[in-house]
Amino acid sequence: MPCLLITTLLIHSHIWLILVQMLFHILLVRCGLFDWYI
């Protein structure tokens, strides 16, 4: 059971990491586009 919990935690943290990276990428792209417009 503890092993399963650790595995689930790792998977969730991995998914969270990907989501955060995607969010930062979107923000950077938007900021870059706004810089181009200005």
N, C-alpha and C positions, 0 to 999 in steps of 0.2 A: 504493500500500500504506500509506504513512504517513497518508494522508488517511482511509482506511478505519479505521485504528487510532484516530485522533482521534475520528471519528464514533462508533465503538463505545464509546470511553471516555466521551464526552458522554452517550450514551444510558444507559449503566450508571450514571453518576453521577446522572442525572436520576431513574432508577428508585430509586436508593438514597435520594435526597432525599425522594421521595414516601413511601418506607417509613418513614423517620425521622419525617416529619411525622405519619404515621398512628400510629406508636408513641407519640409525644408526646401526640397527641389522645386515644388510649385511656387513657394514664396520667392525663391531666388529668381525663377523665370519671370514671375509677375513684376518684381522689382526691376529686373533687367528691361522688361518691356516698357515699364513706366519711365525708366531712364531714357529709353529711346524716344518716347513720345515727347518728353520734356526737352 
